[in-house]
Amino acid sequence: MPTVVEWLPDSLLPLWEVSTQFPILQAAIVASVFYAFALVVRLVIFRSLVRLSAMTSSLVDDHILQHMRKPVFVTVMYFGLSLAVTTAQLPFGTQLIVKLLLSLIVVSWMLAVLRIS
């Protein structure tokens, strides 16, 4: 699992270094950022895709988009949570929680595919 430092732009690294004394605070920041990003993805991208699908006469694309909203949100959010758990530097259980979150992402996609089919 990559660390947050690998993903941060150089301009934000000094701010991140200040908060290294509080790993739980860092984890909360990571989780909050990914939650906001998941909301933006769901609102902006899916709103655009719904507008595009409204231009077609087929209902298949509407059906697919309806069932793809949740797994896309879950993927972004749970990936962020797994990154936050890694950042929190928990004394034990980090790998278990990360594997559980990644498994929930897979389950979410499997359920979406089953609903679409």
N, C-alpha and C positions, 0 to 999 in steps of 0.2 A: 504494500500500500504506500503510495507516495506521501510525502509530508507536505504540509501547507507551505513551508518555506520554498519548496521547489516550484510552486505555482504562483507565488507572489511576485509582482513587479518590483524592481529594485527601489522604486520610490517609496514603497510601503514597508520595506524591510526594517528600517529603523523603528517604526511604530510597533512592528511585531516583536522586535527584540526587547522593547520596554515591557511588554506584557509577558515575557517568558517566566517571570516569577510566579505567575498565576495561571497554570495550565488549564484550570477549569474555566477561567475567564476566556482564554483563547478558544476553548472548545465551544463555549456559548457564542462567541463571535462567529466562528466557522458555521455552526448550526444555523444561526440567524441569517447569515449571508446566503447560505444555500436554500433556506426556506424562502427568502425574498426572490432568489433566482428562479426557484421552482414556480412561484406564483407568476413571475414575469413570463416565463416560458409558457405556462398554461394560459395566461390571459392574452398575450401578444401573438404568439405563434398560432395557437389554436383559433383565435379570433380571425386571423388572416386566412387560415386554412378553411374555416367554416364559410367565409365569404367566397373563397374560390370554389368550394364544393357546391355552393348555392347556384353557381353558374351552370352546373350540369343538370341534366334531367334524371340522372341515375341516383337512386337512394343508397347504393352500396357505399359510396364514399362518405355519406352522412353517417351511416351505421358504423363504419370503421373509425371515423373521427370521434364518434360518441364513446366508443369503447377504448380508445387510445389515450384519452385525457388522463385517466387515473394512473396507468403504468408509467407514463412519461413523468408525471409529477412525483410518483413514488421513486422512480429511478434517480431523479435529481436530488430529492430530499434525503433518501436513505444513503446515497453515496456521500452526501454532505455530512450526514450523521456518522457514517463510518469514519470519515476523515476527522470529525470532531472527537470521536472516541479515541482514535489514535493520538490526536493532539493532547487529549486530557491526561495522558500518561497514567492510566489507572494501574494500581499495584497488581491486579490480576483480572483475568477475564476479558482483556481487550480483544484478543484474537477470536474468542468465542462470540462476542458481540458483533464484531465485524463480519464474521462468517454468517451469523444469523441475519444481519441486515442485508447482506448480498443474496442470501437465500430467499429472503422476502421479495427482493427485486425480481428474481427469477420467477417466483410464484405469481407475482403480479402480472408479469408478461404472459405466463402460461394461461392464467385465467382470462386475460384479455383476448388471447388468440382463440380460446375455447368459445368465448362469447361471440366473437366475430364469425366463427365458422358455423 
